[in-house]
Amino acid sequence: MREAEQGALSQADLEILAKSLQGGQATKSKLQARPMTEAQLEEEAQDEAEVLEEQAASTMAAALVKLTEVLSAMQSRSSRSSLEETLDGPSLSSLGGFGGGGGEGLSVGKKNLRPLLHKALREQPEYFSKYMEKALRDAVRDYVAPSTSTRETALGGRIPARTYLQTKSRIAGHRPTQFWSWQVAGALEALTDGKPEECKARLLFLLAAGEQLCLDGGSMLLAQELVVEEIPPYGSFRPQEGAGSLAQPWSALLNPSWASIHLQHLQETESWMEKRKKLAGGAKPKAGASEDGAAGGSGGAKAKARPRRAGKEDVKKEEK
């Protein structure tokens, strides 16, 4: 009404407009109130029911989609909060370098995470495999030709494990490690190529080769033949720059948090052993006593009395 008055409409014009609107509503009401046959009523009711059913179906489908998204998000947050957020927390990554100041970067609440790693390997192995697979692929991205296959470009398909060993790993200076790593990488590539039986055979051959190595006193001559493959191309392993003390002290495939947890365990074990040695060496033995507590011959200590041997005269007397 205010807009109409501002538009220079008079009060008479507004009354005429109101009457026309009331008349239109009355006319519409009269049209809806016209009598209908039973067949028409039934048909109209059926049409309305179909429309309502379609609307309900679309609404239900949209609700289900939304519910699925919400549940998926909740599950993702729940799984991360229970494992990933615990193991990848900021207090773990604060260690930085090797040793991390004697393990002081780990808070008291983070010291008991080693059993959680063991449990995760059995119950959530994908937590480890996804992280390490992505780290491996990122490391060899410049050495692997891009593929047009969606399965190859995404996580999935062949893992170029042997390419990683030759280009990015730091094992060029140790030939036995090169041999074992090469065989494990071959089994991994077979598995991700969709050849589980080949993977199984490679691992079983590797198991037999390890036993043969022990039977032969450490000789690799027969063991390296048992894997039914050519000898690894030892000359193709690239020595990595900075592989000394200044390099990262663990493999690029590992999450630093995992390594920190294991390092913390080793530091605690070493500390416990040192304390045990100090406690064992704290009680000094008495003068003249040996380490096992037996009295020695020096220092004025009395030696244990030995039984006196019978002389010859005593023996003759006894015979008589």
C-alpha positions in Angstrom: 0.0 0.0 0.0 2.9 2.4 0.8 4.5 1.7 -2.6 1.1 2.3 -4.3 0.6 5.6 -2.5 4.2 6.7 -3.4 3.4 5.8 -7.0 0.7 8.5 -7.1 -2.3 6.1 -6.9 -5.3 7.7 -5.3 -7.4 6.1 -2.6 -10.2 5.5 -5.1 -7.8 3.6 -7.4 -6.7 1.4 -4.5 -10.3 0.6 -3.5 -11.1 -0.5 -7.1 -7.9 -2.7 -7.1 -9.0 -4.3 -3.8 -12.4 -5.1 -5.1 -11.0 -6.6 -8.3 -8.8 -8.8 -6.2 -11.6 -9.9 -4.0 -13.7 -10.7 -7.0 -10.9 -12.8 -8.5 -10.6 -14.8 -5.4 -14.4 -15.3 -5.2 -14.5 -16.4 -8.8 -11.7 -18.9 -8.2 -13.4 -20.2 -5.2 -16.6 -20.7 -7.2 -14.7 -22.6 -9.9 -13.2 -25.0 -7.4 -16.5 -25.6 -5.7 -18.2 -26.9 -8.9 -19.5 -30.4 -8.5 -17.4 -33.2 -10.0 -18.3 -36.8 -10.9 -17.0 -39.7 -8.8 -14.7 -40.7 -11.7 -13.2 -37.3 -11.9 -12.6 -37.1 -8.2 -10.9 -40.5 -8.3 -8.7 -39.5 -11.2 -7.7 -36.2 -9.6 -6.9 -38.0 -6.3 -4.7 -40.5 -8.2 -2.9 -37.7 -9.9 -2.3 -35.9 -6.6 -1.1 -39.2 -5.1 1.4 -39.7 -7.9 2.7 -36.2 -7.6 3.1 -36.6 -3.8 4.9 -40.0 -4.3 7.3 -38.5 -6.8 8.1 -35.6 -4.5 8.5 -37.9 -1.5 10.8 -40.2 -3.5 13.0 -37.4 -4.7 13.1 -36.0 -1.1 13.9 -39.4 0.3 16.7 -39.9 -2.3 18.2 -36.5 -1.5 18.0 -37.3 2.2 19.7 -40.6 1.8 22.5 -39.1 -0.3 23.0 -36.4 2.3 23.0 -39.0 5.1 25.6 -41.1 3.3 27.8 -38.1 2.9 27.5 -37.2 6.6 28.2 -40.7 7.8 31.2 -41.0 5.5 32.6 -37.7 6.8 32.0 -38.8 10.4 33.7 -42.2 9.8 36.6 -40.4 8.2 37.0 -38.1 11.1 36.6 -40.9 13.6 39.2 -43.1 12.0 41.7 -40.3 11.7 41.1 -39.1 15.3 41.7 -42.7 16.6 44.9 -43.5 14.7 46.2 -40.9 12.3 45.7 -37.8 14.5 47.3 -39.8 17.4 50.3 -41.1 15.5 50.8 -38.0 13.4 50.3 -35.4 16.1 52.5 -32.3 16.4 54.3 -33.5 19.5 55.7 -36.5 17.6 56.9 -34.5 14.6 58.6 -32.0 16.9 61.6 -34.3 17.3 63.1 -33.0 14.1 66.5 -34.6 13.8 68.0 -37.9 14.9 67.7 -38.2 18.6 65.5 -35.1 19.0 67.4 -34.0 22.1 67.4 -37.4 23.7 63.7 -38.1 23.0 62.5 -35.1 24.9 60.2 -34.1 22.1 57.8 -36.8 23.0 55.4 -35.8 25.7 54.6 -38.2 28.5 51.2 -39.1 26.9 52.9 -40.1 23.6 55.4 -42.6 25.1 53.2 -45.6 25.0 52.4 -45.5 21.2 54.5 -48.4 20.2 51.8 -51.0 20.9 49.4 -48.8 18.9 51.6 -49.2 15.9 51.7 -53.0 16.3 47.9 -53.0 16.6 47.4 -50.8 13.6 49.5 -53.2 11.4 47.0 -56.0 12.2 43.7 -54.0 12.2 44.4 -51.1 9.9 47.3 -52.0 7.6 46.0 -49.6 4.9 47.1 -46.8 7.2 50.7 -47.8 6.6 50.4 -49.0 3.0 48.7 -45.9 1.7 51.2 -43.5 3.2 54.3 -45.5 2.1 52.9 -46.1 -1.4 52.3 -42.4 -1.9 55.7 -41.6 -0.5 57.3 -44.0 -3.0 55.4 -42.7 -5.9 56.2 -39.1 -5.1 59.9 -40.0 -4.8 60.1 -41.5 -8.3 57.8 -39.1 -10.0 60.6 -37.7 -12.2 61.8 -41.2 -13.2 58.5 -42.8 -14.2 56.8 -41.9 -17.5 53.2 -40.5 -17.0 50.5 -42.9 -17.9 47.2 -42.1 -19.6 45.4 -44.8 -17.6 43.4 -43.5 -14.7 44.3 -46.6 -12.7 48.0 -46.0 -13.2 48.0 -42.3 -12.4 45.9 -42.6 -9.3 47.0 -44.7 -6.3 46.8 -48.2 -7.7 48.4 -50.2 -10.4 52.1 -51.1 -10.4 54.2 -49.6 -7.6 57.6 -48.8 -9.1 59.5 -50.3 -6.2 62.6 -51.3 -8.2 62.8 -47.9 -9.7 62.8 -46.4 -6.3 65.7 -48.8 -5.2 67.8 -47.7 -8.2 67.2 -44.0 -8.1 66.2 -42.8 -4.6 67.1 -45.5 -2.0 70.4 -45.2 0.0 71.5 -48.8 -0.2 74.2 -48.5 -3.0 77.0 -49.3 -0.6 75.7 -52.7 0.8 75.3 -55.5 -1.7 73.5 -58.0 0.5 70.8 -55.4 1.3 70.5 -54.7 -2.5 69.9 -58.3 -3.2 67.1 -58.8 -0.6 65.5 -55.4 -1.3 65.5 -56.2 -5.0 63.6 -59.4 -4.5 61.1 -57.8 -2.1 60.5 -55.0 -4.6 59.9 -57.6 -7.4 57.3 -59.3 -5.3 55.6 -56.0 -4.5 55.5 -55.1 -8.2 54.0 -58.5 -9.1 51.3 -58.0 -6.4 50.3 -54.5 -7.7 50.4 -55.8 -11.3 47.5 -58.1 -10.3 49.6 -61.2 -10.1 49.2 -62.6 -6.6 50.5 -66.1 -7.4 53.7 -64.7 -8.9 54.1 -62.5 -5.8 53.5 -65.6 -3.5 56.1 -67.6 -5.5 58.7 -64.8 -5.3 58.3 -64.5 -1.5 58.5 -68.3 -1.0 61.7 -68.4 -3.1 63.1 -65.6 -1.0 62.2 -67.6 2.2 64.0 -70.6 0.9 67.0 -68.5 -0.2 67.3 -67.1 3.3 67.4 -70.6 4.8 70.0 -71.7 2.1 72.1 -68.8 3.1 72.3 -70.1 6.6 73.0 -73.7 5.5 75.9 -72.5 3.4 77.5 -70.5 6.2 76.6 -67.1 4.7 77.6 -67.9 1.1 75.3 -66.3 -1.5 76.4 -68.5 -4.4 73.4 -70.9 -4.3 71.0 -68.6 -2.4 71.0 -66.0 -5.2 70.2 -68.7 -7.8 67.2 -70.0 -5.9 65.2 -66.8 -6.6 64.9 -67.9 -10.3 65.9 -64.5 -11.5 68.9 -62.7 -12.9 71.4 -61.2 -10.4 70.3 -57.7 -9.5 71.9 -54.9 -11.5 74.2 -53.8 -8.7 75.9 -51.2 -10.8 72.7 -49.4 -11.6 72.0 -48.4 -7.9 72.7 -44.7 -7.7 74.7 -43.5 -4.7 72.7 -40.7 -3.1 74.3 -37.4 -2.2 74.2 -36.5 1.5 73.8 -40.1 2.6 76.1 -39.5 5.6 75.4 -38.2 9.0 73.7 -35.0 7.7 71.0 -37.0 5.8 67.6 -37.9 7.1 68.3 -40.8 9.5 65.5 -43.0 8.2 64.0 -44.0 4.9 61.9 -41.5 2.9 59.1 -44.1 2.9 58.6 -43.8 6.6 56.5 -41.3 8.5 58.9 -39.5 10.8 56.4 -40.0 13.6 56.7 -43.8 13.4 60.5 -43.6 13.4 60.3 -41.3 16.4 58.2 -43.8 18.3 60.7 -46.6 17.7 63.6 -44.2 18.5 62.0 -43.3 21.8 61.6 -47.0 22.7 65.3 -47.6 22.0 66.4 -44.6 24.0 64.3 -45.7 27.0 65.7 -49.2 26.7 69.3 -47.9 26.6 68.6 -45.6 29.6 67.2 -48.5 31.6 70.3 -50.6 30.8 72.6 -47.9 31.9 70.8 -47.4 35.1 70.9 -51.1 35.7 74.6 -51.2 35.2 75.1 -48.3 37.7 72.9 -50.1 40.3 74.8 -53.3 39.8 78.2 -51.6 40.2 77.1 -49.5 43.2 77.7 -52.3 45.8 81.5 -52.7 46.1 82.8 -56.1 47.2 84.5 -56.5 50.6 88.3 -56.5 50.7 89.7 -59.9 49.8 86.4 -61.1 48.3 86.1 -62.1 44.7 83.3 -61.1 42.3 81.3 -64.1 43.2 81.5 -63.4 46.9 84.1 -66.1 47.7 87.0 -65.2 50.0 90.4 -64.7 48.4 93.8 -65.6 49.6 95.1 -62.1 50.2 94.2 -59.2 52.5 94.5 -61.2 55.7 91.3 -63.2 55.0 91.3 -66.7 56.4 91.4 -69.4 53.7 88.9 -72.2 53.9 90.4 -75.1 55.9 91.3 -78.2 53.8 91.1 -81.7 55.2 94.4 -83.0 56.4 95.8 -86.0 54.5 96.6 -89.0 56.5 100.3 -89.7 56.8 102.0 -93.0 56.0 102.5 -94.0 59.7 98.8 -93.5 60.4 97.9 -95.7 57.5 100.1 -98.5 58.8 98.6 -98.3 62.2 95.1 -98.6 60.8 96.1 -101.7 58.8 97.5 -103.3 62.0 
